[in-house]
Amino acid sequence: MRLLQVLVPNERRDDALRVLDDEQLDYVRTSECSNPDAELVTIPVPTQAVEHVLTSLRETGIEDEFIVVSSIETARTPRIEELEDRFVNGHEEDDSISHEEIRTKALNMTPGRVTYYVMTLLSAIVATAGLLLDSPAIVVGSMVIAPQISAAMTGTVGLVLDDRRMFFDGVFSMVVGLVVAMLGAFAFAWLVRSGGVVPGTIDITAIEQVQNRISPGLLALVVGVSAGAAGAFGLATAIPVSLVGVMIAAALIPAAAAVGIGIAWGNVSVALGAFVLVAVNATSILLAGLAVFWYLGYRPDEWDPGNLRANLTQDRLGAVAVMVLVSMVVLAGAGLVLGQHVAFENEVNEEVRSVLDDDDHEQLELVELQTEFYDGGMVADETGVTIAVRRPADAPYPELASTMEHSLEERTDHDIAVILEFVEGAASDG
């Protein structure tokens, strides 16, 4: 429930009250001592009705000189049940909140800069520890304390409502926060490695939690888009956004921690693969959030739905142009690298299955296939591929690793280091 308090000038009073009566709203009129030429009208309404009521009042000529929207637990008025049936359960049901409320809600989500960056740093450290320990529970814990949803949603709300300061503050906080996360993860991982807490010779690409963040594919893009869309829906409706924040952090913080781990271990391919994942997810979160807000009907103030030329002003296009340009650069660069990796990974998958389908290997069954991030030879001349197959206990297959390596290099025209792992046990008939 929401409580609207609107300052209504005396010359607009009759028109405003007529609108409230036509909408069958209950209201209270209070004389305004500080302004004898106006009244304060208080209206309890369902959350879903706020935007409709304010729009109707603005059409009578009432300006946004003094409008307060506050949250209340409940209201008992003569016609409140009819309003709930109409806006909550009826044909005018709509979960979206008003423009004013979504702007305030986004700003209220944003903590102070010190708090934001400290919480980001702590979440990156926890994520780094979780990745190195190969502990999904610890990685999830890092997502819970990460505050990235505030920056992501502030940026998209500012863009869609043409609030340039909100937009740049949100995007700036997101970018700087991710840099802080990467640097913090690097410093922590370097200390852990230098102090002997984790052996410096450990193969970080063999850690499953790290593997999941250094080999981005199309599914990673789906995660970013879904996280941004869920964040926008959560913020634009009465749905709590705490769980949505975990989703956005899941798309960013573990990957940022993997960047730091890759740098600390001197593995450029790991760092590059994780960085591509961070860049793609961050950009897709912002763009998906913008698309959802636009779909839900959020527009800049004074937007005229029937006049495209009037809406495309230079001031309004400025922030949008910057956002689109930056997004195109990020997605073009990261998308090119990501596309190369996906194509390479598909070729590896097809060739491995082709080798195993040979009559000489009919007793083998593919269990798992992991491909390191393929950068097109920009950084590393060799890409690692880990293959796990199930074999009968009495079948050694000593030449399989070299056969796989030769076939993959011939197929991809790239140097490949194959790690072959055998799992004892008969292959299934299927």
C-alpha positions in Angstrom: 0.0 0.0 0.0 1.1 3.6 -0.7 0.0 6.9 0.8 -0.1 9.8 -1.7 0.1 13.4 -0.4 -0.4 15.9 -3.2 -0.4 19.7 -2.9 -3.4 20.9 -4.9 -3.7 24.6 -5.8 -7.2 26.1 -5.2 -7.7 26.8 -8.9 -7.1 23.2 -9.7 -9.0 21.8 -6.8 -12.4 21.1 -8.4 -10.8 19.3 -11.4 -8.5 17.3 -9.1 -11.3 16.2 -6.7 -13.5 15.3 -9.7 -10.8 13.0 -11.0 -10.5 11.4 -7.5 -14.2 10.9 -7.3 -14.4 9.4 -10.8 -11.7 7.0 -9.9 -13.6 6.1 -6.7 -10.7 7.0 -4.4 -11.0 7.9 -0.7 -9.1 11.0 0.3 -8.7 13.5 3.0 -8.3 17.3 2.5 -6.1 19.4 4.8 -5.7 23.1 4.8 -2.1 24.1 4.1 -1.0 26.8 6.6 2.2 27.6 4.7 0.2 28.2 1.5 -3.4 29.5 1.8 -3.9 29.1 -1.9 -3.6 25.3 -1.8 -4.8 22.2 0.0 -2.9 19.0 0.9 -4.9 16.0 -0.4 -4.0 12.6 1.2 -5.0 9.4 -0.8 -4.4 5.8 0.3 -4.0 3.6 -2.8 -2.6 0.1 -3.7 1.0 0.2 -4.9 -0.1 -0.7 -8.5 -2.4 2.4 -8.7 0.2 5.1 -7.8 1.3 5.8 -11.4 -2.3 5.8 -12.7 -3.5 8.2 -10.0 -0.6 10.6 -10.4 -0.9 10.6 -14.2 -4.7 11.4 -13.9 -3.9 14.3 -11.5 -1.2 15.7 -13.8 -3.7 15.8 -16.6 -5.7 18.3 -14.6 -2.8 20.7 -14.6 -1.3 19.8 -11.2 2.5 20.0 -11.3 5.0 18.0 -9.3 5.6 20.9 -6.9 4.8 18.8 -3.8 4.1 15.1 -4.1 5.0 12.5 -1.4 4.7 8.8 -1.9 5.2 6.8 1.3 4.8 3.1 2.1 2.1 2.0 4.6 1.2 -1.4 6.0 -2.6 -1.2 5.4 -5.5 1.2 5.0 -9.1 0.8 6.0 -11.3 3.2 4.0 -14.8 2.8 2.6 -13.7 1.9 -0.9 -10.2 0.4 -0.4 -11.4 -3.1 -1.1 -12.9 -2.1 -4.5 -9.5 -0.5 -5.3 -7.7 -3.7 -4.4 -10.0 -5.7 -6.5 -9.4 -3.3 -9.4 -5.7 -2.8 -9.3 -4.4 -5.8 -7.4 -6.6 -8.7 -8.6 -8.7 -7.2 -11.4 -8.3 -6.2 -15.0 -6.0 -3.2 -14.2 -3.5 -5.4 -12.3 0.0 -4.1 -12.8 3.0 -4.8 -10.5 5.1 -1.9 -11.7 5.7 1.1 -9.4 5.7 4.8 -10.3 8.5 6.7 -12.0 9.1 8.7 -8.8 9.3 5.6 -6.6 11.6 3.6 -8.9 14.0 6.5 -9.0 14.0 6.8 -5.2 14.2 3.0 -4.8 17.2 2.8 -7.0 19.0 5.7 -5.1 18.1 4.1 -1.8 19.7 0.9 -2.8 23.1 2.6 -3.3 25.2 2.6 -0.2 27.9 5.2 0.5 31.0 4.9 -1.7 33.2 3.6 1.1 30.7 1.0 2.1 30.1 0.0 -1.6 33.8 -0.5 -2.4 34.6 -2.2 0.9 31.8 -4.7 0.5 32.9 -5.3 -3.1 36.5 -5.9 -2.0 35.3 -8.3 0.7 33.1 -10.2 -1.7 36.0 -10.5 -4.2 38.2 -11.9 -1.4 35.6 -14.4 -0.3 35.0 -15.4 -4.0 38.8 -15.9 -4.5 39.0 -18.1 -1.5 36.0 -20.1 -2.7 37.5 -20.6 -6.2 40.8 -21.7 -4.8 39.1 -24.1 -2.3 36.8 -25.3 -5.1 33.9 -24.6 -2.8 30.6 -23.7 -4.4 29.1 -22.7 -1.0 31.8 -20.1 -0.3 31.5 -18.7 -3.8 27.7 -18.3 -3.3 28.4 -16.6 0.0 30.5 -14.0 -1.8 27.5 -13.3 -4.1 25.3 -12.6 -1.1 27.4 -9.8 0.3 28.2 -8.2 -3.1 26.5 -4.8 -3.7 26.7 -4.8 -7.5 22.9 -4.6 -8.0 22.8 -1.1 -6.7 25.3 0.3 -9.3 23.7 -1.8 -12.2 20.2 -0.7 -11.5 21.1 2.9 -10.8 22.8 3.2 -14.1 19.9 1.7 -16.1 17.2 3.7 -14.2 19.2 6.9 -14.8 19.4 6.1 -18.5 15.8 5.2 -19.1 14.5 8.2 -17.1 17.0 10.5 -18.7 18.7 11.3 -15.4 22.3 11.8 -16.6 23.8 12.0 -13.1 22.2 8.8 -12.0 23.4 7.1 -15.2 27.0 8.1 -14.9 27.1 7.5 -11.2 25.8 4.0 -11.6 28.1 3.0 -14.5 31.1 4.6 -12.8 30.4 2.7 -9.6 30.0 -0.6 -11.5 33.2 -0.2 -13.5 35.4 1.0 -10.6 33.8 -1.6 -8.3 34.8 -4.4 -10.7 38.3 -3.0 -11.0 38.5 -3.0 -7.2 37.3 -6.6 -7.2 39.9 -7.7 -9.7 42.8 -5.9 -7.9 41.6 -7.2 -4.5 41.4 -10.7 -5.8 44.9 -10.4 -7.3 46.4 -9.1 -4.1 44.7 -11.8 -2.0 45.6 -14.6 -4.4 49.2 -13.4 -4.6 49.5 -13.3 -0.8 48.0 -16.8 -0.6 50.4 -18.2 -3.2 53.5 -16.4 -1.9 52.7 -17.5 1.7 52.5 -21.1 0.7 48.9 -21.4 1.8 48.2 -22.8 -1.7 51.0 -24.5 -3.6 52.4 -22.2 -6.3 52.7 -25.1 -8.7 49.0 -25.9 -8.5 47.2 -26.0 -11.9 44.4 -23.4 -11.4 42.8 -24.5 -14.7 42.2 -27.9 -13.1 40.0 -26.4 -10.3 36.4 -26.8 -11.4 35.1 -23.5 -9.9 37.9 -21.7 -11.8 37.2 -23.6 -15.0 33.6 -22.5 -15.0 34.7 -18.8 -15.1 37.6 -18.9 -17.6 35.9 -20.6 -20.5 32.9 -18.3 -21.4 30.4 -19.5 -23.9 27.0 -18.5 -25.1 25.4 -19.7 -21.9 27.5 -17.1 -20.0 25.8 -14.4 -22.1 22.4 -15.9 -21.2 23.3 -15.5 -17.5 24.2 -11.8 -17.9 21.1 -11.0 -19.9 18.8 -12.9 -17.4 20.5 -11.2 -14.4 19.9 -7.7 -15.9 16.3 -8.5 -16.8 15.6 -10.0 -13.4 17.1 -7.0 -11.7 14.9 -4.6 -13.7 11.8 -6.6 -13.0 12.6 -6.8 -9.3 13.3 -3.1 -9.0 10.3 -2.0 -11.1 7.8 -4.1 -9.1 6.9 -4.7 -5.5 9.1 -7.9 -5.6 12.0 -7.8 -3.1 15.3 -7.4 -5.0 17.6 -9.1 -2.4 17.6 -12.4 -4.3 18.0 -10.7 -7.6 21.1 -9.0 -6.3 22.6 -12.4 -5.8 21.9 -13.2 -9.4 23.7 -10.1 -10.7 26.7 -10.7 -8.4 26.8 -14.3 -9.7 27.4 -13.0 -13.1 30.2 -10.6 -12.1 32.1 -11.3 -8.8 33.4 -14.9 -9.3 34.6 -14.0 -12.8 36.3 -10.9 -11.4 38.0 -13.0 -8.8 39.1 -15.5 -11.5 40.8 -12.5 -13.3 42.8 -11.8 -10.1 43.7 -15.5 -9.7 44.9 -15.7 -13.3 47.2 -12.6 -12.9 48.6 -13.9 -9.6 49.5 -17.2 -11.1 50.9 -15.6 -14.3 48.3 -17.3 -16.5 47.3 -14.8 -19.0 44.8 -17.0 -20.8 42.9 -17.5 -17.5 42.9 -13.8 -16.8 41.8 -12.9 -20.3 39.0 -15.5 -20.4 37.6 -14.4 -17.1 37.9 -10.7 -18.1 35.9 -11.3 -21.3 33.2 -13.0 -19.2 33.1 -9.9 -16.8 32.9 -7.5 -19.7 30.2 -9.4 -21.5 28.1 -9.9 -18.4 28.4 -6.3 -17.2 27.4 -4.9 -20.6 24.5 -7.4 -21.0 23.2 -6.6 -17.5 22.9 -2.9 -18.3 21.4 -3.4 -21.8 18.9 -6.1 -20.6 17.9 -3.9 -17.7 17.3 -1.0 -20.1 15.2 -3.1 -22.4 13.0 -4.4 -19.6 12.4 -0.9 -18.1 11.5 0.3 -21.5 9.1 -2.6 -22.0 7.5 -1.9 -18.7 6.7 1.6 -19.9 9.3 3.7 -18.1 10.2 6.8 -20.1 12.1 10.1 -19.5 10.1 12.9 -17.9 7.9 14.9 -20.4 8.1 12.0 -22.9 5.5 12.4 -25.7 4.5 8.9 -27.0 3.1 10.4 -30.2 5.9 12.7 -31.2 9.1 11.0 -32.0 10.9 14.1 -33.3 10.2 16.0 -30.1 11.5 13.1 -28.0 14.8 12.8 -29.9 16.4 15.9 -28.4 20.1 16.4 -28.2 20.2 16.3 -24.4 18.2 13.0 -24.3 20.3 11.4 -27.0 23.6 12.3 -25.3 23.6 9.7 -22.5 22.0 7.1 -24.8 24.6 7.6 -27.5 27.4 7.2 -24.9 25.8 4.0 -23.5 25.3 2.5 -27.0 28.8 3.4 -28.2 30.5 2.0 -25.1 28.3 -1.1 -25.3 29.0 -1.6 -29.0 32.8 -1.3 -28.4 32.7 -3.8 -25.4 30.4 -6.3 -27.1 32.3 -6.1 -30.4 35.7 -6.7 -28.9 34.6 -9.2 -26.3 32.1 -10.7 -28.6 34.8 -11.3 -31.3 37.0 -13.1 -28.7 34.0 -15.0 -27.3 32.9 -16.0 -30.8 36.4 -17.4 -31.6 36.4 -19.4 -28.4 32.9 -20.8 -29.0 33.8 -21.8 -32.5 37.0 -23.4 -31.3 35.2 -25.2 -28.5 32.7 -26.6 -30.9 35.4 -27.9 -33.2 37.2 -29.6 -30.3 33.9 -31.2 -29.1 33.1 -32.5 -32.6 36.6 -33.9 -33.2 36.8 -35.6 -29.8 33.5 -37.3 -30.3 34.6 -38.3 -33.9 37.7 -40.0 -32.5 35.8 -41.8 -29.9 33.3 -43.0 -32.4 36.0 -44.9 -34.2 35.7 -48.7 -34.1 39.0 -48.9 -32.3 37.5 -46.9 -29.4 34.0 -48.4 -29.2 34.6 -49.4 -25.6 35.3 -45.9 -24.5 32.7 -43.3 -23.3 33.2 -39.6 -23.0 32.7 -38.5 -19.4 33.9 -34.9 -19.4 35.5 -32.4 -21.8 37.0 -29.1 -20.7 38.6 -26.6 -23.1 40.8 -23.7 -21.8 40.0 -20.3 -23.1 41.0 -19.9 -26.7 42.3 -16.4 -27.5 43.1 -16.9 -31.1 46.8 -17.1 -30.5 47.0 -13.5 -29.2 48.6 -14.4 -25.9 49.2 -18.2 -25.7 50.4 -20.3 -28.6 48.9 -23.5 -27.1 45.5 -24.3 -25.7 44.9 -27.0 -23.2 42.1 -29.6 -23.5 41.2 -32.0 -20.7 39.4 -35.1 -21.7 38.0 -37.7 -19.3 36.8 -41.0 -20.7 35.5 -44.2 -19.2 37.3 -47.4 -20.2 37.3 -51.1 -19.2 39.9 -52.0 -16.6 41.8 -54.3 -19.0 42.0 -51.8 -21.9 45.0 -49.4 -21.5 44.8 -47.4 -24.8 48.3 -46.0 -24.6 48.2 -44.2 -27.9 44.9 -42.4 -27.3 46.3 -39.1 -26.0 48.7 -38.7 -28.9 45.9 -39.6 -31.3 43.6 -37.0 -29.8 46.3 -34.3 -29.8 47.2 -35.0 -33.5 43.5 -35.0 -34.6 42.6 -31.9 -32.7 45.6 -29.9 -34.0 44.8 -31.0 -37.6 41.2 -30.0 -37.2 41.8 -26.6 -35.5 45.2 -25.8 -37.0 46.3 -24.8 -33.5 48.8 -26.2 -31.0 46.8 -28.2 -28.3 48.0 -29.8 -25.2 45.8 -32.8 -24.3 45.4 -34.1 -20.8 43.7 -37.5 -20.9 42.1 -38.9 -17.8 40.7 -42.4 -17.6 37.8 -43.5 -15.4 37.7 -47.3 -14.8 34.5 -49.1 -15.6 32.7 -50.5 -18.5 31.1 -48.0 -20.9 27.3 -47.9 -21.0 25.5 -49.6 -23.9 23.6 -46.3 -24.7 
